[in-house]
């Protein structure tokens, strides 16, 4: 696995993570607090990556944000699945290439188990062509290993809020390189989109471009509450777990 660029906290608070980020021993390959305070307003995060230095860097970045809390970490996919099932964090940062079980397999297991946690896969992009499969399996998005600290924090917050964590420019590159339409994928995607109304289709296309609810509201002259209503109906009609799967359907249909 390609290592991350040197990391530093976005707000200059050093390695401060606060008393609540202390961890205790768990199953082999993982550490994690025994649970979370349900009254806490912090966004809880679990890190799953086989490189300790990467996990340390991620903890420094996320620990510098007052509303984020790293509650556990694991060094492989098997331990990661067990830890996420036990702690049920808001967000999971999941590496792709790991021993015992890779991030793609771990993500599929978590989605099949109906986890409430939102999984963001980590990738080097040039080599990890499994990312699209992870998104199709229900991952909430992906981040490049060299994502700037402030963008990483924003992405975790967005995922916790149900917003997309996909950069439009990187999404376009990813789709173009590893998601070229195959067999009858275009026809199947087009047929699925027929269930949408005209306005829902407009919103779905905006989702495919990586637009947030606020941006869609501005672009389509709607209120954010109306956008949220449309998004909910789109997810139901397309039987999608999240916005990323909607975006993939839009790309498969050739609408972006």
C-alpha positions in Angstrom: 0.0 0.0 0.0 1.3 3.4 -0.9 1.9 5.5 2.2 0.3 8.8 2.8 1.9 12.2 2.3 3.2 13.8 5.6 0.2 14.7 7.7 -0.4 17.6 10.0 -3.5 18.7 12.0 -5.7 21.2 10.1 -5.9 23.7 13.0 -2.4 23.4 14.6 -3.5 21.6 17.7 -0.7 19.0 17.4 -1.6 15.5 18.5 -4.3 16.6 21.0 -7.2 14.1 20.9 -8.7 14.7 24.3 -9.3 12.1 27.1 -12.2 10.4 25.2 -9.8 9.2 22.4 -8.0 6.7 24.7 -8.2 3.2 23.5 -8.3 -0.2 25.2 -7.2 -3.6 23.9 -9.7 -5.5 21.8 -9.4 -8.5 19.4 -6.0 -9.1 17.7 -5.3 -6.3 15.2 -7.7 -3.7 16.8 -7.9 -1.2 19.5 -11.1 0.6 20.5 -13.0 2.2 23.3 -15.7 0.0 24.7 -18.5 2.2 23.3 -19.6 5.8 22.9 -21.6 8.3 25.0 -24.9 8.5 23.2 -25.3 12.1 24.5 -22.1 13.2 22.8 -22.4 15.4 19.7 -19.0 14.3 18.3 -18.7 12.3 15.1 -17.1 9.0 16.0 -14.6 7.5 13.6 -12.9 4.1 13.3 -9.7 3.7 11.3 -8.9 0.5 9.4 -5.5 0.5 7.8 -2.5 -1.9 8.1 0.1 0.8 8.3 0.5 2.2 11.8 2.0 5.5 10.5 -1.0 6.1 8.3 -3.3 5.5 11.3 -1.2 7.9 13.5 -1.4 10.6 10.8 -5.2 10.2 10.4 -5.6 10.4 14.2 -3.5 13.6 14.3 -5.7 15.2 11.6 -9.0 14.1 13.0 -8.0 14.7 16.6 -7.4 18.3 15.7 -11.1 18.8 14.9 -13.2 19.5 18.0 -16.3 17.6 16.6 -14.5 14.4 15.5 -13.3 11.6 17.8 -11.3 8.5 16.8 -12.8 5.7 18.9 -10.9 2.8 17.6 -8.5 1.4 15.0 -7.8 -1.9 13.3 -4.9 -3.2 11.2 -6.8 -5.6 8.9 -10.2 -6.2 7.4 -11.2 -9.0 9.7 -10.4 -7.0 12.9 -12.0 -3.9 11.3 -15.3 -5.6 10.7 -15.4 -6.9 14.3 -14.5 -3.5 15.7 -17.1 -1.6 13.6 -19.8 -4.1 14.5 -19.0 -3.6 18.2 -18.6 0.2 18.3 -20.9 1.2 15.5 -19.1 4.5 14.7 -20.6 7.2 12.5 -17.8 6.9 9.9 -15.2 4.3 9.0 -12.0 5.1 7.1 -11.3 1.8 5.3 -8.0 1.1 3.5 -8.3 -1.2 0.4 -5.1 -3.3 0.5 -4.7 -5.1 3.9 -3.8 -8.6 5.2 -6.3 -11.3 6.2 -9.2 -9.5 4.5 -9.0 -6.5 2.2 -11.1 -3.3 2.5 -13.4 -4.3 -0.3 -14.4 -7.6 1.3 -14.7 -5.9 4.7 -17.0 -3.2 3.3 -19.2 -5.8 1.6 -19.5 -7.7 4.9 -20.5 -4.5 6.8 -23.0 -3.5 4.2 -24.5 -7.0 4.1 -24.8 -6.9 7.9 -26.8 -3.6 7.6 -24.3 -1.4 9.5 -25.4 2.1 10.3 -21.7 3.3 9.9 -20.8 5.1 6.7 -17.7 3.6 5.1 -15.2 5.7 3.2 -12.6 3.7 1.3 -9.1 5.0 1.1 -7.3 4.6 -2.2 -4.2 5.6 -4.2 -6.5 5.8 -7.3 -3.9 4.7 -9.8 -3.6 1.2 -8.5 -6.8 0.5 -6.6 -9.4 -0.3 -9.3 -11.4 -2.1 -6.7 -12.8 1.2 -5.5 -15.8 1.2 -7.8 -16.8 -2.2 -6.5 -16.6 -0.9 -3.0 -18.9 2.0 -4.0 -21.3 -0.4 -5.6 -21.3 -2.5 -2.4 -22.5 0.5 -0.5 -19.5 2.5 0.6 -20.3 6.2 1.2 -17.4 7.4 -0.9 -13.7 7.4 -1.3 -10.7 9.5 -0.5 -7.3 9.6 -2.1 -4.3 8.9 0.2 -2.9 12.4 -0.4 -6.2 14.2 0.5 -5.3 17.5 2.3 -6.0 17.5 6.0 -8.8 20.1 5.8 -10.5 18.1 3.0 -10.3 14.9 5.0 -12.1 16.5 7.9 -14.7 18.0 5.6 -15.2 14.6 4.0 -15.7 12.8 7.3 -18.3 15.5 8.4 -20.1 15.2 5.1 -20.3 11.4 5.3 -21.7 11.6 8.8 -24.3 14.0 7.6 -25.2 11.8 4.6 -23.6 14.1 2.1 -21.4 12.8 -0.8 -17.7 12.5 -0.2 -16.8 12.4 -3.8 -14.7 15.1 -5.5 -16.4 15.8 -8.9 -13.1 15.9 -10.8 -11.7 12.8 -9.2 -15.1 11.0 -9.7 -15.0 11.8 -13.4 -11.5 10.3 -13.7 -12.5 7.2 -11.7 -15.6 6.6 -13.7 -13.8 7.1 -17.0 -10.9 4.8 -16.1 -12.6 1.9 -14.4 -16.3 2.1 -15.0 -16.7 2.1 -18.7 -20.2 0.7 -19.6 -20.1 -3.0 -20.1 -22.7 -5.3 -21.6 -26.2 -3.9 -21.0 -25.2 -1.6 -18.1 -26.4 1.5 -19.9 -29.8 0.0 -20.7 -30.2 -1.3 -17.1 -29.3 2.1 -15.6 -31.6 3.9 -18.0 -34.5 1.6 -17.2 -34.0 2.2 -13.5 -34.1 5.9 -13.9 -37.5 5.8 -15.7 -39.1 5.5 -12.3 -38.0 9.0 -11.5 -40.0 12.2 -12.1 -38.4 14.9 -14.2 -37.4 16.9 -11.2 -36.1 13.8 -9.4 -34.1 13.1 -12.4 -32.6 16.6 -12.3 -31.6 16.1 -8.7 -30.2 12.6 -9.4 -28.0 14.1 -12.2 -26.8 16.8 -9.8 -25.9 14.0 -7.3 -24.0 12.3 -10.1 -21.9 15.5 -10.4 -21.0 15.4 -6.8 -23.2 18.3 -5.8 -24.2 18.8 -2.1 -27.8 19.4 -1.1 -27.1 23.1 -0.7 -25.5 23.3 -4.1 -28.4 21.5 -5.7 -30.8 23.8 -4.1 -29.0 26.8 -5.6 -28.6 25.2 -9.0 -32.2 24.1 -9.3 -33.9 27.0 -7.4 -35.2 24.8 -4.6 -35.1 24.9 -0.8 -32.8 22.5 0.9 -35.7 20.7 2.5 -37.2 20.1 -0.9 -33.9 18.7 -2.2 -33.8 16.4 0.8 -37.3 15.2 0.1 -36.3 14.5 -3.6 -33.2 12.7 -2.5 -35.1 10.4 -0.2 -37.6 9.5 -2.9 -34.7 8.9 -5.4 -33.0 6.5 -2.9 -36.3 4.6 -2.4 -37.1 4.4 -6.2 -33.6 3.3 -7.2 -33.3 1.0 -4.2 -30.0 2.7 -3.4 -28.2 2.6 0.0 -26.7 6.1 -0.5 -26.0 8.9 -2.8 -22.9 7.3 -4.2 -24.9 4.5 -5.7 -27.2 7.0 -7.2 -24.2 8.7 -8.8 -23.0 5.5 -10.2 -26.4 4.8 -11.8 -26.2 8.3 -13.4 -22.8 7.6 -14.7 -23.7 4.2 -16.0 -26.6 5.7 -17.9 -24.2 8.2 -19.5 -25.9 11.3 -18.1 -22.7 12.9 -16.7 
